[in-house]
Amino acid sequence: MSGELVVLLVVVAVLVLAAMLGAYLTAHRLDRLHIRTDLARASLIGVLERRHTVGAAVARDLAARDPACAERLTRALADARSHLPGEVVGVDPAPAPDRRRPARDDDLVGSSPDAELAENRLGVILAGLETAALPDDLEAELDDVTDRVAMARRFYNDAVRDTRSLREQALVRWLRLAGHAPMPDYVELVDAPAPAG
């Protein structure tokens, strides 16, 4: 074997190893991004469930003073709770069985627009309440959960943006580095309007 052939083989081997290392590092980053998205999804689901609990407490408090508003809030809350907890953020790649309701065929698709609409309706009603009439601890709890929903939505959508950005790269698609993981979807939740003044 000539020296030129050996050099060529070494260069090709180094290039192949560099490409394999790059693919491995990209797959590892993609895996971390999927984990980040899953954690952000779980956080968003948890904070939405907390908002349901706070909304129920607010409805109970309003029942005596403003029955019409309490009824609207109760209906919006019932509509938001009628969906599986994770429906608003799409398919969980490793779902745990939910025993509250039997599985349906449409549980396998992405986020449900009805679930997002129900959560948005609940958020708008909660944002439109006159919080000064609520007890101080309930007012603070409502403000806290409203802020946490907005932050959790932002964190989730940031994770989805980063994951989708990497998954849409040609190399990731060609080498199928994402495996069978579903493509995460954005969540469009309405933020509470800023207080006037």
Backbone torsions as a table, in degrees:
resi	resn	phi	psi	omega
1	MET	NA	136.4	-178.9
2	SER	-82.3	162.2	-179.0
3	GLY	-64.4	-34.6	-179.6
4	GLU	-66.7	-37.7	179.5
5	LEU	-67.2	-39.6	178.5
6	VAL	-64.1	-44.5	179.1
7	VAL	-61.8	-42.7	178.9
8	LEU	-62.2	-43.2	178.7
9	LEU	-65.2	-39.1	178.2
10	VAL	-65.6	-42.8	179.3
11	VAL	-63.8	-43.5	178.7
12	VAL	-63.7	-42.8	179.4
13	ALA	-63.1	-41.6	178.4
14	VAL	-64.4	-42.0	179.1
15	LEU	-64.7	-40.6	178.3
16	VAL	-65.1	-44.5	178.0
17	LEU	-63.2	-39.6	178.3
18	ALA	-64.6	-41.2	178.3
19	ALA	-65.2	-40.7	178.9
20	MET	-66.1	-41.2	177.6
21	LEU	-63.4	-43.1	177.5
22	GLY	-61.3	-42.6	178.2
23	ALA	-65.1	-40.8	178.5
24	TYR	-62.9	-45.9	-179.3
25	LEU	-65.1	-37.6	177.4
26	THR	-66.7	-42.5	178.0
27	ALA	-63.4	-38.6	178.7
28	HIS	-66.2	-43.0	177.3
29	ARG	-62.7	-41.6	178.9
30	LEU	-63.2	-39.1	177.6
31	ASP	-63.3	-44.0	177.5
32	ARG	-62.5	-38.0	178.2
33	LEU	-67.2	-37.4	176.7
34	HIS	-65.4	-39.1	177.4
35	ILE	-64.3	-43.3	178.3
36	ARG	-60.5	-42.0	178.4
37	THR	-64.8	-41.6	178.8
38	ASP	-63.4	-41.4	178.7
39	LEU	-67.2	-39.4	177.5
40	ALA	-66.7	-36.6	176.4
41	ARG	-61.9	-47.5	-179.6
42	ALA	-62.5	-39.7	178.7
43	SER	-64.3	-43.9	179.7
44	LEU	-64.5	-42.3	178.3
45	ILE	-62.2	-43.6	179.7
46	GLY	-62.4	-41.9	-178.1
47	VAL	-73.2	-31.2	175.0
48	LEU	-67.1	-39.4	176.7
49	GLU	-65.8	-36.9	176.5
50	ARG	-64.4	-38.6	177.8
51	ARG	-63.4	-36.3	176.1
52	HIS	-60.5	-43.4	-179.7
53	THR	-64.3	-44.5	178.8
54	VAL	-65.4	-39.9	178.0
55	GLY	-60.9	-39.5	177.4
56	ALA	-64.5	-39.9	178.2
57	ALA	-65.8	-40.0	178.3
58	VAL	-65.0	-42.6	179.1
59	ALA	-61.7	-40.8	177.4
60	ARG	-62.9	-39.6	-179.2
61	ASP	-68.9	-36.1	-177.8
62	LEU	-79.8	-15.7	-172.7
63	ALA	-54.8	-39.7	-177.7
64	ALA	-81.0	-37.4	-175.1
65	ARG	-84.6	-40.3	-175.5
66	ASP	-141.0	80.1	-175.5
67	PRO	-60.9	-34.3	-179.3
68	ALA	-65.9	-45.2	178.7
69	CYS	-66.3	-40.1	178.3
70	ALA	-62.8	-37.6	179.1
71	GLU	-67.1	-43.6	177.5
72	ARG	-61.0	-43.9	179.6
73	LEU	-64.6	-41.5	179.9
74	THR	-64.3	-41.1	177.6
75	ARG	-65.2	-44.7	179.2
76	ALA	-63.2	-38.7	178.6
77	LEU	-65.7	-43.8	178.2
78	ALA	-62.9	-38.7	178.6
79	ASP	-66.0	-42.5	179.3
80	ALA	-66.3	-37.9	-179.6
81	ARG	-77.8	-12.6	-178.4
82	SER	-73.3	-12.0	178.8
83	HIS	-98.2	154.3	173.7
84	LEU	-59.8	148.4	-176.3
85	PRO	-55.1	-35.8	-176.1
86	GLY	-90.7	-0.5	-175.8
87	GLU	-62.9	-29.6	-177.0
88	VAL	-70.7	-24.2	-178.0
89	VAL	-111.3	12.3	174.2
90	GLY	88.1	-165.7	-172.3
91	VAL	-74.8	130.3	172.7
92	ASP	-82.3	126.2	-177.4
93	PRO	-65.0	-21.5	178.1
94	ALA	-133.4	69.8	-173.1
95	PRO	-71.1	142.3	171.1
96	ALA	-92.0	144.3	-178.3
97	PRO	-63.9	133.7	177.1
98	ASP	-98.6	117.9	-174.7
99	ARG	-88.2	-1.3	-179.0
100	ARG	-74.6	-24.9	-175.7
101	ARG	-153.0	142.1	-179.4
102	PRO	-67.1	154.6	-179.6
103	ALA	-65.9	145.1	177.1
104	ARG	-120.6	164.9	178.9
105	ASP	-64.8	-36.2	-176.9
106	ASP	-82.2	2.9	174.0
107	ASP	-69.8	-16.0	-175.4
108	LEU	-90.2	-6.6	179.1
109	VAL	-89.3	-179.8	-177.2
110	GLY	-68.6	-160.4	-175.9
111	SER	-62.5	144.6	-177.5
112	SER	-87.5	123.8	177.3
113	PRO	-60.8	-32.0	178.2
114	ASP	-64.3	-39.2	179.5
115	ALA	-66.6	-43.5	177.1
116	GLU	-62.8	-42.8	179.8
117	LEU	-62.4	-43.0	179.5
118	ALA	-64.0	-43.4	178.4
119	GLU	-65.4	-38.9	178.1
120	ASN	-65.2	-41.4	178.2
121	ARG	-60.8	-44.9	178.2
122	LEU	-62.1	-43.4	179.6
123	GLY	-63.1	-40.3	179.3
124	VAL	-66.7	-41.0	178.9
125	ILE	-65.0	-43.9	179.0
126	LEU	-64.7	-37.6	180.0
127	ALA	-69.4	-27.3	-178.3
128	GLY	-86.1	-0.2	-179.0
129	LEU	-74.1	150.0	173.0
130	GLU	-83.5	97.7	-172.4
131	THR	-74.6	-18.0	-179.3
132	ALA	-64.8	-25.1	-179.1
133	ALA	-81.3	-11.0	-179.8
134	LEU	-81.5	156.7	172.4
135	PRO	-59.6	151.1	-174.6
136	ASP	-56.1	-43.6	-177.7
137	ASP	-68.1	-36.6	178.9
138	LEU	-71.8	-37.1	176.4
139	GLU	-62.8	-44.5	179.3
140	ALA	-64.5	-40.5	179.5
141	GLU	-64.1	-41.7	178.8
142	LEU	-65.0	-43.7	177.2
143	ASP	-62.2	-42.4	-179.5
144	ASP	-63.0	-47.7	-177.0
145	VAL	-68.5	-32.3	176.9
146	THR	-64.4	-44.0	177.5
147	ASP	-64.6	-40.0	-179.1
148	ARG	-67.5	-35.7	176.2
149	VAL	-63.4	-45.0	-179.9
150	ALA	-62.1	-43.7	179.4
151	MET	-66.4	-43.9	-178.9
152	ALA	-63.5	-38.5	177.3
153	ARG	-63.5	-44.1	179.2
154	ARG	-63.1	-45.5	179.7
155	PHE	-61.4	-43.4	-179.8
156	TYR	-63.2	-48.3	-178.7
157	ASN	-66.0	-32.7	174.4
158	ASP	-64.6	-42.9	178.6
159	ALA	-64.5	-40.8	178.5
160	VAL	-64.2	-43.6	179.5
161	ARG	-59.2	-46.7	-179.2
162	ASP	-65.4	-41.6	179.9
163	THR	-64.9	-47.3	-179.4
164	ARG	-63.8	-37.8	-179.9
165	SER	-60.5	-44.0	179.6
166	LEU	-71.8	-40.3	-178.0
167	ARG	-67.5	-23.9	-179.1
168	GLU	-84.2	-4.1	177.2
169	GLN	-69.8	144.6	-174.8
170	ALA	-59.6	-44.8	-178.1
171	LEU	-60.2	-41.9	-179.1
172	VAL	-65.1	-41.2	178.7
173	ARG	-68.0	-44.5	-177.1
174	TRP	-63.7	-42.9	-178.4
175	LEU	-87.6	-1.7	179.9
176	ARG	51.8	49.8	-176.8
177	LEU	-71.4	-18.6	179.7
178	ALA	-82.1	-8.2	-179.9
179	GLY	63.5	-132.5	-178.6
180	HIS	-104.9	13.6	-179.2
181	ALA	-66.2	135.0	179.2
182	PRO	-69.6	149.0	177.0
183	MET	-72.7	122.9	-178.7
184	PRO	-70.0	149.2	179.0
185	ASP	-109.7	152.4	176.2
186	TYR	-72.5	157.8	174.9
187	VAL	-115.3	127.9	179.6
188	GLU	-108.0	91.7	175.5
189	LEU	-108.0	138.8	-179.1
190	VAL	-76.1	126.9	173.7
191	ASP	-76.4	151.0	176.5
192	ALA	-64.2	139.1	178.2
193	PRO	-65.1	149.7	178.6
194	ALA	-66.3	142.8	179.7
195	PRO	-62.4	139.6	-179.2
196	ALA	-75.3	145.3	175.8
197	GLY	135.4	NA	NA
